[in-house]
Amino acid sequence: MYVIGLLLTVLSIGMVLPMLADIYSGSSDWKVFLLCIVITAFFGGSLVLSNAHQELKINVRQAFMLTVLSWLMIAAFGALPFYLSELQLSITDSFFEAMSGVTTTGSTVITGLDDAPPGILLWRGILQWLGGVGVILMAMSIMPFLNVGGMQIFRTELSENEKVLPRAAQLASSISMIYVGLTVLCMISYMFAGMGVFDAIVHAMTTIATGGFSTFDSSFGHYDAPWTEMVAIIFMIAGGLPFILYLQAMGGNARPLFTDSQVRTFLTIVFSSIAVLSFYLIMNQDMTIFEAVRRSSFNVVSLITGTGFANGDYGLWGGFAVALLFFLMVVGACAGSTSCGIKIFRFQVLISVVQVQLKKLIYPNGVFITRYNGKPIPKDVPMSVMGFFFLYAICFSAMAIALSYSGLDFLTAMSAAATSISNVGPGLGSVIGPSGTFQSLPDIAKWICSIGMLVGRLEIFPILVMCSTYFWRD
């Protein structure tokens, strides 16, 4: 409760900026943010003060509770400005928008963003920005030690880095500084590319966080500018790389940033997909080479990193393009980044296990070792990774069936399930595709998607552990 109180206090401080934006623009919504600051700061401060005398030692059970409850509480209090603002969103829509923001999903129920109050637009960006840095810190400091989905494979990298940064607080501080630096650099780049100051600030926050919230209904289609899209591509890729490698580069060892197998595999998939999709668009959509490369590059990077920006309706490109982009949104980028999805390293571990199994079929008496990044994989990691794949498939199927039962058509239900659990943002089809929103979905479907966003962001296992009866026994 002490840590959650600290997080709510930080959240209340974050609300000051949207309030100032509304005061500057003359919007009456500044009163809404002032009220939300008071409410959030009151609850956050109460939790901090009432638990400040406690000895701060967290066991595994409390770590699981902290991970789940932190995201739920931030989403709940983050929904207050949406519910009380002049947009007059329902409780369901407000919570959906806040959960989409803090999990850096990017799905939205808001229409008319072009004319929305600046405070709300900035608040959406801040939620995603805070969620992005939260994801990095969670992936580096909590998940490896909870043995979640094979993340324990990164314990060695963390322990090696702790020799330089002996305290977890120092590690968080260093990562946060890098995160802020990339955000500022992205903002300046957007301004040089032609964006206004306000739009550059919001888009920089949502680009580095690979969240995808925009200040316009048409996202990057509003600008239709190659240079702006190029800046977005560069910083979406930057957000999709492991931040621990940035930390090592800052310490003078930049080589892993170029030699890490996860990074190389990620970039190989990106460039291969761009080449294949560009060729397809040239041959089947009658696009010029420049236009095909531009469209494919932006949307491939946007979906594989889970950002969800769009510069057009890729749902109209034909079956092959839709299938390829659907696959990319599930794959995701690198572990230890702000991105989402299954993550590249899990596919690498799975491929390594399959290769060993094939070799054993050919040489039954041979001794073969599964490796990741040139090092032997700990024995418990392959089982953990395969368990994650199985649970991912089960959760995706259950969500798709539940969404179909709520009244959605097959394509909408399937893509809504995939985009929620993979934290991507837009789905496929005319309803929730890049040119649509989740506004028209029934409330029950929005709650299902909200749960899916949380499950996907927390890598499935913490939610299942919390639902287990064994968890609550002494």
Legacy VTK file of the C-alpha trace (Angstrom):
# vtk DataFile Version 3.0
C-alpha trace
ASCII
DATASET POLYDATA
POINTS 474 float
0.000 0.000 0.000
2.948 2.294 0.632
4.250 1.772 -2.914
0.777 2.156 -4.428
0.407 5.395 -2.448
3.646 6.664 -3.958
2.428 5.775 -7.449
-0.881 7.591 -6.915
1.008 10.630 -5.634
3.111 10.646 -8.798
-0.101 10.279 -10.825
-1.626 13.308 -9.104
1.501 15.351 -9.902
1.141 14.281 -13.541
-2.359 15.771 -13.596
-0.944 19.253 -12.977
0.304 19.568 -16.569
-3.104 18.905 -18.223
-4.670 21.365 -15.772
-2.186 24.049 -16.811
-2.804 23.222 -20.490
-6.544 23.736 -20.015
-5.979 26.996 -18.110
-3.733 28.266 -20.912
-6.272 27.319 -23.614
-9.272 28.648 -21.691
-10.966 25.255 -21.273
-13.151 24.845 -18.197
-11.847 21.296 -17.770
-9.028 22.666 -15.610
-11.459 22.483 -12.700
-11.920 18.767 -13.405
-8.187 18.146 -13.216
-7.917 20.207 -10.026
-10.596 18.035 -8.418
-8.893 14.862 -9.657
-5.554 16.077 -8.263
-7.120 16.580 -4.839
-8.842 13.170 -4.856
-5.819 11.239 -6.132
-3.325 13.046 -3.898
-5.575 12.490 -0.867
-5.766 8.721 -1.363
-2.110 8.458 -2.364
-0.912 10.557 0.555
-3.103 8.640 3.000
-1.627 5.317 1.898
1.913 6.674 2.168
1.477 8.248 5.596
-0.432 5.327 7.108
2.213 2.811 6.009
5.398 4.878 6.262
6.399 3.215 9.553
6.310 -0.286 8.031
9.519 -2.127 7.211
9.729 -2.231 3.420
10.398 -5.890 2.716
8.399 -7.519 -0.070
8.082 -11.274 -0.463
7.062 -13.077 -3.657
3.343 -13.106 -2.827
3.359 -9.363 -2.115
5.313 -8.729 -5.321
2.577 -10.402 -7.349
-0.090 -8.383 -5.520
1.866 -5.156 -5.980
2.279 -5.770 -9.717
-1.432 -6.360 -10.343
-2.882 -3.811 -7.918
-0.561 -1.026 -9.089
-1.847 -1.180 -12.654
-5.466 -1.486 -11.516
-5.267 1.478 -9.143
-3.481 3.721 -11.651
-6.089 2.866 -14.303
-8.956 3.506 -11.860
-7.697 6.920 -10.732
-6.457 7.731 -14.231
-10.032 7.286 -15.455
-11.378 10.114 -13.259
-10.498 12.976 -15.666
-12.192 11.162 -18.553
-15.347 10.547 -16.525
-15.618 14.108 -15.171
-14.490 16.011 -18.282
-16.713 17.701 -20.846
-16.416 14.555 -22.996
-18.917 12.969 -20.570
-17.640 9.420 -21.020
-19.378 6.615 -19.156
-17.625 4.695 -16.373
-16.974 1.852 -18.809
-15.512 4.118 -21.492
-13.449 6.075 -18.954
-11.888 2.950 -17.461
-11.296 1.482 -20.948
-9.496 4.644 -22.076
-7.386 4.809 -18.912
-6.485 1.106 -19.032
-5.622 1.461 -22.717
-3.390 4.381 -21.811
-1.509 2.990 -18.820
-0.947 -0.390 -20.531
0.292 1.523 -23.637
-2.299 -0.287 -25.771
-3.645 2.713 -27.666
-7.199 1.528 -28.326
-9.640 4.392 -27.913
-13.341 5.069 -27.494
-13.000 8.829 -28.040
-14.086 10.393 -31.318
-13.507 13.996 -32.305
-9.952 14.164 -30.977
-9.228 17.100 -33.299
-11.560 19.277 -31.192
-11.012 17.680 -27.768
-9.760 19.820 -24.857
-5.949 19.987 -24.763
-5.864 18.800 -21.159
-7.493 15.481 -22.063
-5.187 14.995 -25.064
-2.141 15.678 -22.884
-3.476 13.407 -20.120
-3.782 10.529 -22.588
-0.160 11.062 -23.561
1.010 11.254 -19.933
-0.806 8.018 -19.039
0.956 6.187 -21.841
4.298 7.781 -21.013
4.054 6.750 -17.350
2.872 3.292 -18.388
5.843 2.933 -20.735
8.484 3.636 -18.105
6.535 1.466 -15.658
6.667 -1.460 -18.068
10.449 -1.136 -18.430
11.059 -1.029 -14.692
8.662 -3.930 -14.108
10.362 -6.026 -16.797
13.817 -5.332 -15.354
13.217 -5.413 -11.611
10.199 -7.652 -10.935
9.430 -10.115 -13.748
12.870 -11.824 -13.866
12.619 -12.691 -10.168
9.001 -13.876 -10.355
9.923 -16.417 -13.074
7.221 -15.017 -15.360
7.114 -16.414 -18.897
10.852 -17.087 -19.192
11.864 -13.584 -18.072
14.239 -15.190 -15.534
16.634 -15.587 -18.451
17.516 -11.908 -17.950
18.589 -12.291 -14.327
22.227 -12.607 -15.375
22.156 -9.356 -17.355
20.589 -7.569 -14.405
23.065 -8.965 -11.901
25.971 -7.981 -14.147
24.610 -4.469 -14.352
24.149 -4.273 -10.589
27.939 -4.277 -10.233
27.850 -0.798 -11.744
24.523 0.255 -10.213
24.343 -1.507 -6.865
20.946 -0.229 -5.815
17.612 -0.826 -7.525
16.692 2.834 -7.022
19.797 3.858 -8.936
18.888 1.474 -11.736
15.376 2.945 -11.946
16.798 6.462 -11.893
19.242 5.733 -14.710
16.583 4.076 -16.884
14.200 6.983 -16.243
16.849 9.488 -17.318
17.400 7.602 -20.583
13.628 7.431 -21.085
13.245 11.176 -20.525
16.196 11.904 -22.811
14.729 9.859 -25.666
11.355 11.575 -25.180
12.892 15.052 -25.377
14.950 14.078 -28.424
11.828 12.675 -30.102
9.862 15.852 -29.328
12.574 18.081 -30.824
12.739 15.854 -33.919
8.971 16.077 -34.395
9.156 19.879 -34.167
11.892 19.989 -36.801
9.724 17.708 -38.969
6.879 20.246 -38.875
4.724 19.392 -35.839
3.457 22.081 -33.501
4.855 22.189 -29.975
1.808 20.682 -28.260
1.378 17.881 -30.811
5.120 17.165 -30.686
5.018 16.789 -26.889
2.051 14.399 -26.912
3.292 12.337 -29.847
6.791 12.116 -28.355
5.334 10.670 -25.156
3.219 8.104 -26.980
5.953 7.203 -29.482
8.674 6.372 -26.936
6.072 4.538 -24.847
5.018 2.669 -28.035
1.466 3.533 -27.016
-0.039 5.130 -30.105
-2.443 7.740 -28.717
-2.619 10.689 -31.095
-4.145 14.157 -30.982
-6.066 13.507 -34.204
-8.681 10.943 -35.224
-6.697 10.120 -38.359
-3.444 9.680 -36.373
-0.412 10.315 -38.622
-2.709 10.458 -41.642
-3.495 14.004 -40.486
0.015 15.115 -41.440
0.600 12.830 -44.417
4.261 13.895 -44.243
7.143 11.446 -44.924
9.578 13.256 -42.606
7.194 13.119 -39.659
6.645 9.417 -40.278
10.411 8.847 -40.500
10.896 10.384 -37.045
8.124 8.149 -35.700
9.713 5.028 -37.242
13.124 5.768 -35.703
11.787 6.384 -32.208
9.254 3.533 -32.305
12.190 1.214 -33.006
14.123 2.933 -30.196
11.230 2.243 -27.833
11.142 -1.394 -28.957
14.774 -2.111 -28.010
15.888 -3.331 -24.547
16.611 -0.339 -22.339
19.250 -2.287 -20.413
21.365 -2.073 -23.583
21.030 1.725 -23.597
22.244 1.680 -20.022
25.271 -0.390 -21.002
25.943 1.944 -23.930
25.874 4.940 -21.579
28.461 3.125 -19.481
30.788 2.874 -22.480
29.814 -0.562 -23.792
27.686 0.079 -26.884
28.550 -3.203 -28.596
25.594 -5.231 -27.189
23.222 -2.725 -28.794
24.387 -4.054 -32.166
25.347 -7.665 -31.352
22.496 -8.755 -29.065
20.684 -11.652 -30.759
17.244 -10.362 -29.752
17.934 -6.965 -31.339
19.321 -8.517 -34.526
16.351 -10.880 -34.843
13.917 -8.013 -34.225
15.513 -5.815 -36.898
15.722 -8.763 -39.317
11.982 -9.391 -38.953
11.257 -5.669 -39.394
13.306 -5.199 -42.556
12.199 -8.524 -44.068
8.531 -7.685 -43.459
8.975 -4.217 -44.969
10.590 -5.708 -48.083
7.892 -8.379 -48.535
4.988 -6.000 -47.871
6.459 -3.316 -50.154
6.764 -5.818 -53.002
3.182 -6.943 -52.399
1.841 -3.370 -52.433
3.724 -2.551 -55.637
2.393 -5.650 -57.387
-1.172 -5.692 -56.059
-2.096 -2.162 -54.930
-0.578 -0.232 -57.830
1.661 1.864 -55.552
4.918 3.508 -56.543
8.102 2.143 -54.958
8.447 5.184 -52.678
4.823 5.059 -51.560
4.915 1.294 -50.958
8.112 1.469 -48.879
6.791 4.465 -46.948
3.428 2.862 -46.104
4.835 -0.575 -45.316
7.722 0.770 -43.189
5.508 2.903 -41.000
2.800 0.299 -40.413
5.151 -2.670 -39.967
7.179 -0.833 -37.301
4.025 0.572 -35.692
2.382 -2.838 -35.284
5.379 -4.991 -34.342
6.332 -2.523 -31.592
2.694 -2.380 -30.485
2.500 1.370 -30.996
-0.592 1.399 -33.175
-0.060 4.635 -35.093
-1.527 4.559 -38.613
-1.035 6.604 -41.749
-3.860 4.943 -43.661
-6.271 2.019 -43.544
-4.096 -1.069 -44.031
-7.274 -3.146 -43.815
-7.921 -2.209 -47.453
-4.605 -3.640 -48.715
-5.838 -7.177 -49.202
-5.746 -10.488 -47.362
-1.982 -11.071 -47.439
-1.154 -7.647 -45.969
-3.760 -8.052 -43.219
-2.470 -11.544 -42.334
1.167 -10.360 -42.195
0.348 -7.340 -40.036
-1.835 -9.501 -37.759
1.137 -11.835 -37.238
3.465 -8.906 -36.482
1.160 -7.430 -33.833
1.238 -10.758 -31.991
5.035 -11.189 -32.244
5.960 -7.921 -30.549
9.425 -6.433 -30.081
12.194 -6.967 -27.490
11.876 -7.812 -23.801
12.906 -4.973 -21.506
11.421 -2.382 -23.855
8.143 -0.452 -23.788
6.643 -2.738 -26.445
4.285 -5.639 -26.004
3.215 -8.909 -27.612
4.828 -12.307 -27.097
8.347 -10.821 -27.429
11.194 -11.865 -29.727
13.257 -13.729 -27.123
10.476 -16.269 -26.501
10.438 -17.216 -30.173
14.224 -17.551 -30.043
14.031 -19.857 -27.025
11.288 -21.917 -28.676
13.291 -22.242 -31.910
16.351 -23.319 -29.934
14.300 -26.021 -28.177
12.900 -27.252 -31.509
16.388 -27.407 -33.037
17.636 -29.515 -30.134
14.656 -31.847 -30.457
15.313 -32.290 -34.194
18.985 -33.071 -33.545
18.017 -35.637 -30.909
15.779 -37.387 -33.441
18.717 -37.693 -35.810
21.362 -38.427 -33.143
19.500 -40.102 -30.215
22.674 -40.467 -28.135
23.945 -36.948 -28.778
24.175 -34.257 -26.116
22.810 -30.900 -27.247
22.390 -27.665 -25.304
19.710 -25.029 -25.882
21.265 -21.587 -26.145
20.109 -18.002 -26.122
22.425 -15.144 -27.080
25.344 -17.577 -27.137
24.772 -18.781 -23.555
23.144 -22.003 -22.262
19.501 -21.523 -21.363
18.643 -22.343 -17.695
16.656 -25.569 -17.418
13.452 -23.949 -16.158
13.262 -21.330 -18.924
12.085 -23.506 -21.890
9.204 -24.921 -19.826
8.265 -21.431 -18.663
8.323 -20.083 -22.228
6.247 -22.959 -23.593
3.797 -22.444 -20.743
3.522 -18.786 -21.731
2.784 -19.686 -25.373
0.096 -22.130 -24.253
-1.541 -19.637 -21.881
-1.325 -16.882 -24.494
-3.212 -19.081 -26.967
-5.792 -20.056 -24.330
-6.388 -16.448 -23.221
-6.611 -15.240 -26.812
-9.119 -17.971 -27.711
-11.218 -17.352 -24.595
-11.315 -13.609 -25.271
-12.232 -14.087 -28.935
-15.073 -16.460 -28.006
-16.326 -14.125 -25.272
-16.248 -11.138 -27.638
-18.115 -13.134 -30.291
-20.731 -14.016 -27.682
-21.124 -10.300 -26.903
-22.299 -9.736 -30.474
-19.154 -8.903 -32.459
-18.509 -10.362 -35.884
-15.667 -12.876 -36.359
-13.005 -10.470 -37.679
-13.747 -7.801 -35.087
-13.770 -10.328 -32.214
-10.526 -12.002 -33.308
-8.633 -8.770 -33.897
-10.002 -7.143 -30.724
-8.769 -10.120 -28.692
-5.351 -10.021 -30.393
-4.883 -6.268 -30.140
-5.952 -6.222 -26.466
-3.809 -9.067 -25.163
-0.891 -7.883 -27.336
-1.417 -4.222 -26.284
-1.282 -2.946 -29.868
-4.255 -0.592 -30.244
-6.167 -0.704 -33.516
-7.659 -3.950 -34.726
-8.834 -5.069 -38.139
-12.003 -4.395 -40.078
-14.225 -1.360 -40.456
-15.310 -1.199 -36.801
-12.060 -1.182 -34.792
-9.557 -0.896 -37.643
-7.121 2.019 -38.001
-9.942 4.226 -39.288
-12.406 3.222 -36.531
-12.662 3.208 -32.719
-13.944 0.908 -29.961
-16.776 3.341 -29.180
-19.517 1.288 -30.850
-18.661 -1.929 -29.004
-21.096 -3.032 -26.255
-19.993 -2.324 -22.675
-19.367 -5.990 -21.918
-16.946 -6.179 -24.870
-15.085 -3.106 -23.575
-14.685 -4.690 -20.134
-13.415 -7.905 -21.730
-10.893 -5.890 -23.740
-9.858 -3.938 -20.621
-9.164 -7.193 -18.791
-7.278 -8.454 -21.840
-5.077 -5.336 -21.859
-4.157 -5.880 -18.200
-3.527 -9.604 -18.697
-1.309 -8.963 -21.720
0.626 -6.112 -20.118
1.412 -8.177 -17.011
2.512 -11.191 -19.086
-0.534 -13.328 -18.104
1.037 -15.215 -15.175
0.591 -12.620 -12.372
-3.154 -12.460 -13.059
-3.493 -16.263 -13.042
-1.428 -16.526 -9.872
-3.722 -14.018 -8.163
-6.750 -16.064 -9.255
-5.315 -19.282 -7.804
-6.638 -20.547 -4.463
-3.091 -21.636 -3.544
-1.999 -17.995 -3.642
-4.325 -17.039 -0.797
-3.484 -19.947 1.502
-1.009 -19.575 4.351
LINES 1 475
474 0 1 2 3 4 5 6 7 8 9 10 11 12 13 14 15 16 17 18 19 20 21 22 23 24 25 26 27 28 29 30 31 32 33 34 35 36 37 38 39 40 41 42 43 44 45 46 47 48 49 50 51 52 53 54 55 56 57 58 59 60 61 62 63 64 65 66 67 68 69 70 71 72 73 74 75 76 77 78 79 80 81 82 83 84 85 86 87 88 89 90 91 92 93 94 95 96 97 98 99 100 101 102 103 104 105 106 107 108 109 110 111 112 113 114 115 116 117 118 119 120 121 122 123 124 125 126 127 128 129 130 131 132 133 134 135 136 137 138 139 140 141 142 143 144 145 146 147 148 149 150 151 152 153 154 155 156 157 158 159 160 161 162 163 164 165 166 167 168 169 170 171 172 173 174 175 176 177 178 179 180 181 182 183 184 185 186 187 188 189 190 191 192 193 194 195 196 197 198 199 200 201 202 203 204 205 206 207 208 209 210 211 212 213 214 215 216 217 218 219 220 221 222 223 224 225 226 227 228 229 230 231 232 233 234 235 236 237 238 239 240 241 242 243 244 245 246 247 248 249 250 251 252 253 254 255 256 257 258 259 260 261 262 263 264 265 266 267 268 269 270 271 272 273 274 275 276 277 278 279 280 281 282 283 284 285 286 287 288 289 290 291 292 293 294 295 296 297 298 299 300 301 302 303 304 305 306 307 308 309 310 311 312 313 314 315 316 317 318 319 320 321 322 323 324 325 326 327 328 329 330 331 332 333 334 335 336 337 338 339 340 341 342 343 344 345 346 347 348 349 350 351 352 353 354 355 356 357 358 359 360 361 362 363 364 365 366 367 368 369 370 371 372 373 374 375 376 377 378 379 380 381 382 383 384 385 386 387 388 389 390 391 392 393 394 395 396 397 398 399 400 401 402 403 404 405 406 407 408 409 410 411 412 413 414 415 416 417 418 419 420 421 422 423 424 425 426 427 428 429 430 431 432 433 434 435 436 437 438 439 440 441 442 443 444 445 446 447 448 449 450 451 452 453 454 455 456 457 458 459 460 461 462 463 464 465 466 467 468 469 470 471 472 473
